[in-house]
Amino acid sequence: MARRNRSVTVLLVALVLLAGCGGSAGGADAGGGGDSGLTEASMAEERAVDAQADGGDGGDGGGDGAAASATSRSIIRTGTVELRVDDYERSRSNLTALVESQGGYVGESAQQVRGDDDATWTEGRVVLRVPAENFSTTMAAIEREGTVRASRTSTQDVTEQVVDLEARLENLRAERERLRTLYAEANDTEDVLAVERRLSEVQTEIERTEAELQNIQRRVAYSTITVELTEPRPDRPAPDRWYDTSVVAAFLESVEGVGVVLRATVVAAAFVAPYLLVFLTPFAVVGGLLYRYRHRIL
């Protein structure tokens, strides 16, 4: 029994050492696609998009090998369009209908209403996710929605990253199976705990790698187009110039101004009168007494 336990321990140590070396050598074995998580639909989308992008580069003797290499690449496509539109809500609704007709969806949207005195206008952003094979068609349709202020597209080749992740997943899954076998054969408590701990680490790494690979596959299958929409800022009305006023209107405004001044004067007098009565009466009484006293002395 002790010999069997030692054998399990030796196998566990060797497995851990092999796992450390397996990640760097996995690139050559990346062809295994059984567990890569790619669906038939996403693989077909990638082949269609890459064939459209790279199909014209191998026409001078590339051969079947070059064509196969071109169609197997994983490309992430992104675009940005800045549009000036007459009606923000109408344009946003048109873009939503457009992307849905192309098999995509609206990933994000945001808008802000700006104002200047009584004038308001709307600015916003719409993020569209569209199948990669419909990227060019959708970009062209978006640019027809308004006046293009700027338009940009970019591509990112992630083929090597996908191959590395697939190879790493294959090695991790193989290590997981070997660990499960060791776990079933281990009898010593220390060996069981060591295998269990390593098995948990491998499972966590598998899940993390699968999530990273699926995220890349989604970005390859569905291109991202960000559309910035801006309504024109309303023009301010030109201020009225005084010399453009007609003579009759100017005279009537002057008469009205005189009336306003007179009314203001009367109101001001009525407002000040009580204060004058209260504060000037003592001075008048004292002044009268002083006047009488002076004349009496004289």
C-alpha positions in Angstrom: 0.0 0.0 0.0 2.9 2.4 0.9 4.4 1.7 -2.5 1.2 2.5 -4.2 0.9 5.8 -2.3 4.4 6.7 -3.3 3.6 6.0 -6.9 0.6 8.3 -6.8 2.7 11.0 -5.2 5.4 10.6 -7.9 2.7 10.7 -10.6 1.2 13.9 -9.1 4.5 15.7 -9.0 5.3 14.7 -12.6 1.8 15.9 -13.7 2.3 19.3 -12.1 5.7 19.7 -13.8 4.3 18.6 -17.2 1.4 21.1 -16.7 3.9 23.9 -16.3 5.6 23.1 -19.5 2.5 22.2 -21.5 1.3 25.8 -21.9 4.3 26.9 -23.9 4.2 24.0 -26.2 0.5 24.1 -26.8 0.6 26.2 -30.0 1.6 23.3 -32.2 -1.5 21.3 -31.0 -4.0 24.1 -31.5 -5.9 22.3 -34.2 -8.2 20.4 -31.9 -11.6 22.2 -32.1 -13.8 19.7 -30.3 -13.9 21.6 -27.1 -13.1 25.1 -28.3 -16.7 26.3 -27.9 -17.1 27.6 -31.5 -20.5 27.0 -32.9 -21.1 26.1 -36.5 -22.8 29.4 -37.0 -20.0 31.5 -35.7 -17.4 29.5 -37.7 -19.4 30.1 -40.8 -19.6 33.8 -40.1 -15.8 34.0 -39.6 -15.2 32.1 -42.9 -17.5 34.4 -44.8 -16.1 37.6 -43.4 -12.5 36.5 -43.8 -13.1 35.3 -47.3 -14.5 38.7 -48.3 -11.6 40.6 -46.7 -8.8 38.4 -47.8 -10.1 36.7 -50.9 -8.3 39.2 -53.3 -4.8 38.8 -51.9 -3.9 35.3 -53.1 -4.8 35.3 -56.8 -1.2 34.9 -58.1 -0.3 31.4 -57.4 -1.1 31.1 -53.6 -2.7 27.7 -54.1 -5.2 25.9 -52.0 -3.0 26.2 -48.9 -3.0 30.0 -49.0 -6.7 30.1 -49.6 -7.3 27.9 -46.6 -5.0 30.0 -44.5 -6.8 33.2 -45.5 -10.3 31.9 -44.7 -9.3 30.6 -41.2 -8.2 33.9 -39.8 -10.2 35.6 -36.9 -10.7 39.3 -37.6 -12.4 41.8 -35.2 -13.9 44.7 -37.2 -15.0 48.0 -35.6 -16.3 51.3 -37.0 -17.1 54.8 -35.9 -19.4 57.2 -37.7 -20.2 60.8 -36.7 -23.4 62.1 -38.2 -25.3 65.4 -38.2 -29.0 64.6 -38.4 -32.1 66.8 -38.6 -34.1 64.7 -36.0 -32.3 62.7 -33.4 -35.2 60.4 -32.4 -36.1 59.6 -36.0 -32.5 58.8 -36.9 -32.1 56.6 -33.8 -35.2 54.7 -34.7 -34.0 54.3 -38.3 -30.7 52.9 -37.0 -32.4 50.5 -34.7 -34.5 49.2 -37.5 -31.5 49.0 -39.8 -29.4 46.9 -37.4 -32.2 44.5 -36.7 -32.8 44.0 -40.4 -29.1 43.0 -40.7 -29.4 40.4 -37.9 -27.9 42.6 -35.2 -29.0 44.5 -32.2 -28.4 47.8 -30.3 -25.8 47.2 -27.6 -25.9 50.6 -26.0 -27.4 54.0 -26.4 -27.2 57.4 -24.6 -28.5 60.9 -25.3 -28.3 64.4 -23.9 -30.5 67.4 -24.5 -28.6 70.6 -24.6 -30.1 74.1 -24.4 -29.3 77.7 -25.0 -32.0 80.1 -23.9 -35.2 78.8 -25.5 -33.4 76.7 -28.2 -32.7 73.0 -27.5 -31.0 70.3 -29.5 -30.1 66.6 -28.9 -26.8 64.8 -29.0 -26.3 61.1 -28.4 -24.5 57.8 -29.2 -25.7 54.5 -30.4 -23.6 51.3 -30.3 -24.6 48.7 -32.8 -23.6 45.1 -32.9 -24.0 43.6 -36.4 -22.9 40.2 -37.9 -19.4 40.5 -39.3 -20.5 39.6 -42.9 -22.9 42.6 -42.9 -20.4 45.1 -41.6 -19.7 47.0 -44.9 -23.4 47.0 -45.9 -24.4 48.4 -42.5 -21.7 51.1 -42.5 -22.8 52.3 -45.9 -26.4 52.5 -44.8 -25.5 54.4 -41.6 -23.6 57.0 -43.6 -26.7 57.7 -45.7 -28.7 58.5 -42.6 -27.3 62.0 -42.3 -24.4 64.3 -43.1 -21.1 62.4 -42.4 -18.7 64.5 -40.2 -16.2 61.6 -39.8 -16.1 57.9 -40.5 -13.4 55.4 -39.4 -13.0 51.6 -39.6 -10.4 49.3 -38.1 -9.5 45.6 -38.0 -7.7 43.5 -35.5 -6.3 40.1 -36.3 -6.7 37.8 -33.3 -6.0 34.5 -35.0 -2.9 33.8 -32.9 -4.7 34.7 -29.7 -7.5 32.3 -30.5 -5.1 29.5 -31.4 -3.2 30.0 -28.1 -6.4 30.0 -26.1 -7.7 26.8 -27.8 -4.4 25.1 -27.3 -4.3 26.1 -23.6 -7.9 24.8 -23.1 -6.9 21.5 -24.7 -4.0 21.1 -22.4 -5.9 22.2 -19.3 -8.8 19.7 -20.1 -6.3 16.9 -20.6 -4.6 17.8 -17.3 -8.1 17.8 -15.6 -8.8 14.3 -16.8 -5.4 13.0 -15.5 -6.0 14.7 -12.2 -9.5 13.1 -11.9 -7.8 9.7 -12.5 -5.2 10.3 -9.8 -7.9 11.5 -7.5 -9.8 8.3 -7.9 -6.7 6.2 -7.3 -5.3 8.2 -4.3 -5.8 6.7 -0.9 -3.5 8.8 1.3 -5.1 11.9 2.7 -2.2 14.2 1.8 -2.3 13.0 -1.8 -6.0 13.4 -2.0 -5.9 17.0 -0.7 -3.0 17.9 -3.1 -4.8 16.5 -6.1 -8.0 18.1 -5.1 -6.3 21.5 -4.7 -4.6 21.3 -8.1 -7.9 20.1 -9.7 -9.7 23.2 -8.4 -6.9 25.4 -9.8 -7.1 23.8 -13.2 -10.9 24.1 -13.3 -10.7 27.8 -12.4 -8.2 28.3 -15.2 -10.4 26.4 -17.7 -13.4 28.6 -16.9 -11.4 31.8 -17.1 -9.8 30.7 -20.5 -13.2 29.7 -21.9 -14.7 33.1 -21.0 -11.8 34.9 -22.6 -12.1 32.8 -25.8 -15.9 33.2 -26.0 -15.6 37.0 -25.6 -13.2 37.1 -28.6 -15.4 34.8 -30.6 -18.4 37.1 -30.0 -16.4 40.2 -31.1 -15.3 38.3 -34.2 -18.8 37.1 -35.1 -20.4 40.5 -34.3 -18.7 43.7 -35.4 -19.2 46.9 -33.3 -20.2 50.2 -34.9 -20.5 53.3 -32.8 -22.6 56.1 -34.2 -22.5 59.6 -32.9 -25.6 61.6 -33.7 -25.9 65.4 -33.4 -28.7 67.7 -34.2 -27.8 71.1 -35.6 -27.8 73.9 -33.0 -30.7 76.3 -33.7 -29.7 79.7 -35.0 -30.3 82.6 -32.7 -32.7 85.3 -34.1 -31.0 88.5 -35.1 -31.6 91.3 -32.6 -33.9 94.2 -33.7 -32.0 97.4 -34.6 -33.6 100.6 -33.3 -33.4 102.4 -36.6 -35.5 99.7 -38.3 -38.5 100.8 -36.3 -41.1 102.8 -38.2 -41.8 106.4 -37.3 -45.3 105.8 -36.1 -44.2 102.9 -33.9 -41.4 105.0 -32.5 -43.8 107.9 -31.7 -46.3 105.5 -30.0 -43.5 103.9 -28.0 -42.3 107.4 -26.9 -45.9 108.4 -25.8 -46.1 105.1 -23.9 -42.8 105.8 -22.3 -43.9 109.3 -21.1 -47.0 107.7 -19.6 -44.9 105.1 -17.8 -42.6 107.9 -16.4 -45.6 109.9 -15.2 -47.1 106.9 -13.5 -43.8 106.0 -12.0 -43.4 109.6 -10.6 -46.9 109.5 -9.0 -46.3 106.1 -7.5 -43.0 107.2 -6.1 -44.5 110.4 -4.6 -47.2 108.3 -3.0 -44.6 105.9 -1.6 -42.4 108.7 -0.2 -45.1 111.0 1.2 -45.7 109.0 4.5 -41.9 109.0 5.2 -41.7 112.8 4.6 -44.7 113.4 6.8 -43.2 111.4 9.7 -39.6 112.6 9.5 -40.1 116.2 8.5 -42.9 117.1 10.9 -40.6 117.3 14.0 -38.1 119.5 12.1 -40.9 121.8 11.1 -42.2 122.1 14.7 -38.7 122.8 16.1 -38.0 125.3 13.3 -41.3 127.1 14.1 -40.5 127.4 17.8 -37.0 128.7 17.1 -38.4 131.3 14.7 -41.0 132.5 17.3 -38.4 132.6 20.1 -36.0 134.6 17.9 -38.6 137.2 17.0 -39.7 137.5 20.6 -36.2 138.3 21.7 -35.8 140.9 19.0 
